[in-house]
């Protein structure tokens, strides 16, 4: 047995307890072998782990091309939920939309599954997004074009879903799945223990009211769009990526996710304003959407802290390195009070 294989499948003493695993990391040699047999690549395959995070991403390269391969982390979502993202991306590709899309395998499938210590996990290989993160090439003009492109994506989402499809607020309220983890996360913070469940319950009601009004539209959304999830090349061409949270949501939530991410990274607020202006130039905001900007900014922050709590057993608390619980709590509660949710 060669060293690469033995490092993946070592012999284990049978008298030791079997550990519960929250997040295993697949060996690059295993990934390379699976890619070589599943995909129409050329020549030798090399692979290394780029980063381990909410999902794990590998750089895969053959003799002519490089790709990004994602291994989804096992979460509360069903492993086959990834089909939603990949099918939507395939539709966007057919429309000529600038997004990083999954590469089909020999049999045409867009993802495959493997068994891991924590259960089944999904894998998909994507074409490489050219350029660098928008945060490394900031400009108001590019932000405007990114906003316009997001609006176009939302319009494509309506066509993909079909004119008779009824959108739901279910995934817009996924923060409720993470609330038990958030309560455990802030167990030494009495104010947070009291306030977060109250805010979540009030937000549930408000979101349902907005959906029922028909003035704040729902649609197919990226659901985690921020300045690091769009690349810009030297010629200014943009590519959207990381659709792994894609699903039904309020379109304005998608917009404010980017605006909030701009704040989170400490960029000039003018970037977020240009992004909104670009979006509005393609799909004009309703007055109700404008009136609820602060609500969706607050909701983004609540989603973030709840999601970090849920994922902390797998990826640790390092995602708080930019903003701590005091900052997040103040942001959420100040806006929740202003919106009448607390």
C-alpha positions as CSV (number, residue, x, y, z in Angstrom):
1,X,0.0,0.0,0.0
2,X,1.5,3.4,-1.0
3,X,1.8,6.2,1.5
4,X,-1.0,8.2,-0.1
5,X,-3.5,5.4,0.3
6,X,-2.3,4.4,3.8
7,X,-2.7,8.0,5.0
8,X,-6.4,7.8,3.9
9,X,-7.2,4.4,5.3
10,X,-4.9,3.6,8.2
11,X,-5.1,0.4,10.3
12,X,-6.8,1.2,13.6
13,X,-6.6,-0.6,16.9
14,X,-9.9,-2.3,17.5
15,X,-9.8,-1.7,21.3
16,X,-10.1,2.1,21.1
17,X,-13.4,4.0,21.3
18,X,-14.8,5.2,17.9
19,X,-14.8,9.0,18.0
20,X,-17.9,11.0,17.0
21,X,-16.8,13.3,14.1
22,X,-18.3,16.7,13.4
23,X,-16.2,17.6,10.3
24,X,-13.7,15.3,8.6
25,X,-11.4,16.5,5.9
26,X,-11.1,14.4,2.7
27,X,-7.6,13.6,1.6
28,X,-6.5,15.4,-1.6
29,X,-5.2,12.1,-3.0
30,X,-8.7,10.6,-2.7
31,X,-10.2,13.7,-4.4
32,X,-7.7,13.4,-7.3
33,X,-8.6,9.7,-7.9
34,X,-12.3,10.4,-7.9
35,X,-11.9,13.3,-10.3
36,X,-9.8,11.3,-12.6
37,X,-12.4,8.5,-12.9
38,X,-15.5,10.7,-12.9
39,X,-14.7,13.7,-15.0
40,X,-13.5,14.3,-18.6
41,X,-10.1,15.7,-17.6
42,X,-6.8,15.7,-19.5
43,X,-3.6,14.1,-18.2
44,X,-2.4,13.9,-14.6
45,X,-4.6,15.3,-11.8
46,X,-3.2,17.3,-9.0
47,X,-5.2,18.4,-6.0
48,X,-4.7,20.3,-2.7
49,X,-7.0,21.7,0.0
50,X,-7.4,25.5,-0.5
51,X,-9.4,26.0,2.7
52,X,-11.4,24.3,5.3
53,X,-14.5,26.2,6.4
54,X,-18.3,26.1,6.2
55,X,-17.5,23.8,3.3
56,X,-14.1,22.5,2.1
57,X,-12.7,23.8,-1.2
58,X,-9.9,22.1,-3.2
59,X,-7.9,23.3,-6.1
60,X,-7.9,20.6,-8.8
61,X,-5.8,20.9,-11.9
62,X,-5.2,18.7,-15.0
63,X,-2.7,19.3,-17.8
64,X,-4.6,22.3,-19.2
65,X,-7.3,23.5,-16.7
66,X,-7.8,24.3,-13.1
67,X,-11.1,23.8,-11.2
68,X,-12.5,24.4,-7.8
69,X,-14.0,21.4,-6.0
70,X,-16.3,21.8,-3.1
71,X,-17.1,19.2,-0.4
72,X,-20.2,20.2,1.5
73,X,-20.1,20.0,5.2
74,X,-22.8,17.7,6.8
75,X,-25.4,20.0,8.3
76,X,-29.2,19.9,9.0
77,X,-29.8,20.1,5.3
78,X,-30.3,16.9,3.3
79,X,-27.3,15.9,1.3
80,X,-29.2,16.1,-1.9
81,X,-30.3,19.7,-1.4
82,X,-27.2,20.6,-3.3
83,X,-29.2,19.7,-6.5
84,X,-31.1,23.0,-6.1
85,X,-28.0,25.1,-6.5
86,X,-26.5,23.1,-9.2
87,X,-29.6,22.9,-11.3
88,X,-30.1,26.7,-11.0
89,X,-26.5,27.3,-12.0
90,X,-26.9,25.1,-15.0
91,X,-29.9,27.2,-16.0
92,X,-28.0,30.4,-15.5
93,X,-25.2,29.0,-17.7
94,X,-27.6,28.3,-20.5
95,X,-28.7,32.0,-20.3
96,X,-25.1,33.2,-20.6
97,X,-25.0,34.4,-17.0
98,X,-21.6,35.0,-15.4
99,X,-21.5,32.4,-12.7
100,X,-19.1,29.6,-11.7
101,X,-21.0,26.5,-12.6
102,X,-20.6,22.7,-11.9
103,X,-18.7,20.6,-14.4
104,X,-20.7,17.6,-15.6
105,X,-19.3,14.1,-14.9
106,X,-19.0,11.5,-17.7
107,X,-22.6,10.5,-17.0
108,X,-23.8,14.1,-17.0
109,X,-24.5,14.3,-13.2
110,X,-23.4,17.5,-11.5
111,X,-22.4,16.1,-8.1
112,X,-21.6,12.8,-6.4
113,X,-21.6,11.6,-2.8
114,X,-19.2,9.8,-0.6
115,X,-19.4,8.2,2.8
116,X,-17.5,10.0,5.6
117,X,-17.3,9.4,9.3
118,X,-20.1,11.9,9.9
119,X,-22.3,10.6,7.1
120,X,-22.9,11.1,3.4
121,X,-21.3,14.3,1.9
122,X,-21.8,15.8,-1.5
123,X,-19.0,16.9,-3.9
124,X,-19.1,18.9,-7.0
125,X,-16.3,20.4,-9.3
126,X,-16.8,23.9,-10.7
127,X,-15.1,25.9,-13.4
128,X,-12.5,28.3,-12.0
129,X,-13.7,31.8,-11.4
130,X,-11.2,34.2,-13.0
131,X,-9.9,37.3,-11.3
132,X,-9.8,38.2,-7.6
133,X,-12.4,38.9,-4.9
134,X,-14.3,42.1,-5.4
135,X,-12.8,43.3,-2.1
136,X,-9.4,43.3,-3.7
137,X,-10.6,45.4,-6.7
138,X,-13.1,47.8,-5.2
139,X,-14.8,50.4,-7.3
140,X,-18.2,52.1,-7.3
141,X,-18.6,51.4,-11.0
142,X,-18.0,47.7,-10.6
143,X,-20.3,47.6,-7.6
144,X,-23.0,49.1,-9.8
145,X,-22.5,46.4,-12.4
146,X,-22.6,43.7,-9.7
147,X,-25.9,45.0,-8.4
148,X,-27.3,45.0,-11.9
149,X,-26.1,41.4,-12.4
150,X,-27.8,40.3,-9.1
151,X,-31.1,41.8,-10.3
152,X,-30.7,39.9,-13.6
153,X,-30.1,36.7,-11.6
154,X,-33.3,37.3,-9.7
155,X,-35.3,37.8,-12.9
156,X,-33.7,34.5,-14.3
157,X,-34.9,32.9,-11.0
158,X,-38.5,33.7,-11.8
159,X,-38.2,32.1,-15.2
160,X,-36.5,29.0,-13.8
161,X,-39.1,28.5,-11.1
162,X,-42.0,29.0,-13.5
163,X,-44.8,31.5,-13.5
164,X,-47.1,29.3,-11.4
165,X,-44.6,28.6,-8.6
166,X,-45.6,29.9,-5.2
167,X,-42.5,31.0,-3.2
168,X,-42.4,30.3,0.5
169,X,-40.8,32.0,3.6
170,X,-39.6,28.6,4.9
171,X,-35.9,28.9,4.0
172,X,-36.0,32.6,4.9
173,X,-36.6,31.5,8.4
174,X,-33.8,28.9,8.6
175,X,-32.3,30.8,11.5
176,X,-34.9,29.0,13.7
177,X,-33.1,25.7,13.0
178,X,-30.0,27.3,14.5
179,X,-31.6,28.9,17.5
180,X,-30.8,26.1,20.0
181,X,-27.1,26.3,19.0
182,X,-27.2,30.1,19.4
183,X,-28.7,29.8,22.8
184,X,-25.9,27.4,23.8
185,X,-23.4,29.7,22.2
186,X,-24.4,32.7,24.3
187,X,-25.2,30.8,27.5
188,X,-23.1,33.2,29.6
189,X,-24.8,36.3,28.2
190,X,-28.1,36.8,30.0
191,X,-29.3,39.6,27.8
192,X,-28.7,37.6,24.7
193,X,-30.5,34.6,26.2
194,X,-33.5,36.7,26.7
195,X,-33.5,38.8,23.6
196,X,-32.6,36.5,20.7
197,X,-35.6,34.2,21.0
198,X,-37.9,37.2,21.2
199,X,-36.3,38.8,18.1
200,X,-36.6,35.5,16.1
201,X,-40.2,35.0,17.0
202,X,-41.1,38.6,16.1
203,X,-39.1,38.4,12.9
204,X,-41.0,35.2,11.9
205,X,-44.3,37.1,12.1
206,X,-43.0,40.2,10.3
207,X,-41.6,38.2,7.4
208,X,-44.9,36.3,6.9
209,X,-46.7,39.7,7.0
210,X,-44.3,41.1,4.3
211,X,-44.7,38.0,2.1
212,X,-48.5,38.2,2.4
213,X,-48.5,41.8,1.5
214,X,-47.1,41.0,-2.0
215,X,-45.1,44.3,-1.8
216,X,-41.8,42.6,-0.8
217,X,-41.2,39.9,-3.4
218,X,-39.7,36.5,-2.8
219,X,-37.7,34.6,-5.4
220,X,-34.7,32.4,-6.1
221,X,-31.8,33.9,-4.1
222,X,-28.1,33.4,-3.6
223,X,-28.6,33.8,0.2
224,X,-25.0,34.4,1.1
225,X,-23.9,37.1,-1.4
226,X,-21.1,39.3,-0.1
227,X,-18.0,41.0,-1.6
228,X,-15.9,37.8,-1.4
229,X,-18.5,35.8,-3.4
230,X,-18.0,37.7,-6.6
231,X,-14.7,37.8,-8.6
232,X,-13.5,40.6,-10.9
233,X,-10.9,40.1,-13.5
234,X,-8.4,42.6,-14.9
235,X,-10.8,43.6,-17.6
236,X,-13.6,44.2,-15.1
237,X,-15.6,41.0,-16.0
238,X,-17.5,39.7,-13.0
239,X,-18.3,36.1,-11.9
240,X,-20.7,35.1,-9.2
241,X,-19.8,32.1,-7.1
242,X,-20.5,30.1,-3.9
243,X,-24.2,29.5,-4.4
244,X,-24.2,26.7,-1.7
245,X,-26.9,28.4,0.3
246,X,-29.1,29.1,-2.7
247,X,-32.9,28.9,-2.1
248,X,-36.1,30.8,-1.8
249,X,-35.9,34.1,0.0
250,X,-36.8,37.7,-0.1
251,X,-35.0,39.4,-3.0
252,X,-34.3,42.4,-0.7
253,X,-32.6,40.1,1.8
254,X,-30.2,39.1,-1.0
255,X,-29.5,42.7,-1.7
256,X,-29.0,43.7,1.9
257,X,-26.7,40.6,2.5
258,X,-24.2,42.3,0.2
259,X,-24.7,45.8,1.7
260,X,-24.2,44.3,5.2
261,X,-21.1,42.4,4.0
262,X,-19.7,45.6,2.8
263,X,-20.1,47.0,6.3
264,X,-18.7,43.8,7.9
265,X,-15.5,44.2,5.9
266,X,-15.2,47.9,6.6
267,X,-15.5,49.1,3.0
268,X,-16.8,52.5,2.1
269,X,-20.6,52.7,2.4
270,X,-20.6,54.2,-1.1
271,X,-19.9,50.7,-2.4
272,X,-23.1,49.4,-1.0
273,X,-25.0,52.4,-2.3
274,X,-23.6,51.9,-5.8
275,X,-24.6,48.2,-5.6
276,X,-28.2,49.1,-4.7
277,X,-28.3,51.7,-7.5
278,X,-27.2,49.1,-10.0
279,X,-29.8,46.6,-8.8
280,X,-32.5,49.2,-8.9
281,X,-31.6,50.1,-12.5
282,X,-32.7,46.6,-13.6
283,X,-35.4,45.6,-11.1
284,X,-36.7,48.7,-9.3
285,X,-37.2,48.3,-5.6
286,X,-40.8,48.6,-4.3
287,X,-41.4,51.2,-1.7
288,X,-42.0,48.5,0.8
289,X,-38.6,47.0,0.1
290,X,-37.0,50.4,0.7
291,X,-38.9,50.8,3.9
292,X,-37.6,47.5,5.2
293,X,-33.9,47.9,4.5
294,X,-33.1,48.0,8.2
295,X,-35.1,44.9,8.9
296,X,-33.2,42.9,6.3
297,X,-29.8,44.2,7.5
298,X,-30.8,43.1,11.1
299,X,-32.0,39.8,9.8
300,X,-28.6,39.2,8.0
301,X,-26.7,39.8,11.2
302,X,-29.1,37.4,13.2
303,X,-28.6,34.8,10.5
304,X,-24.9,35.1,10.6
305,X,-24.5,34.7,14.4
306,X,-27.0,31.9,14.5
307,X,-25.2,30.1,11.6
308,X,-21.9,30.6,13.2
309,X,-23.2,29.0,16.4
310,X,-24.6,26.1,14.5
311,X,-21.4,25.5,12.7
312,X,-19.0,26.0,15.6
313,X,-18.7,22.3,16.5
314,X,-17.3,21.8,13.0
315,X,-15.3,24.9,12.2
316,X,-14.8,26.5,15.6
317,X,-15.5,30.1,16.7
318,X,-12.9,31.6,14.4
319,X,-15.5,33.2,12.2
320,X,-16.0,35.8,15.0
321,X,-12.5,37.1,14.3
322,X,-13.8,40.2,12.4
323,X,-16.7,41.1,14.7
324,X,-17.3,39.8,18.2
325,X,-20.6,39.0,20.0
326,X,-20.8,42.4,21.6
327,X,-20.6,44.1,18.2
328,X,-23.1,41.7,16.6
329,X,-25.5,41.9,19.6
330,X,-25.5,45.7,19.6
331,X,-26.1,45.7,15.8
332,X,-29.0,43.2,15.9
333,X,-30.7,44.7,19.0
334,X,-30.5,48.3,17.9
335,X,-32.2,47.6,14.6
336,X,-34.6,45.1,16.1
337,X,-35.8,47.8,18.5
338,X,-36.1,50.4,15.7
339,X,-38.1,47.9,13.7
340,X,-40.4,47.1,16.6
341,X,-39.2,43.6,17.1
342,X,-37.9,44.0,20.6
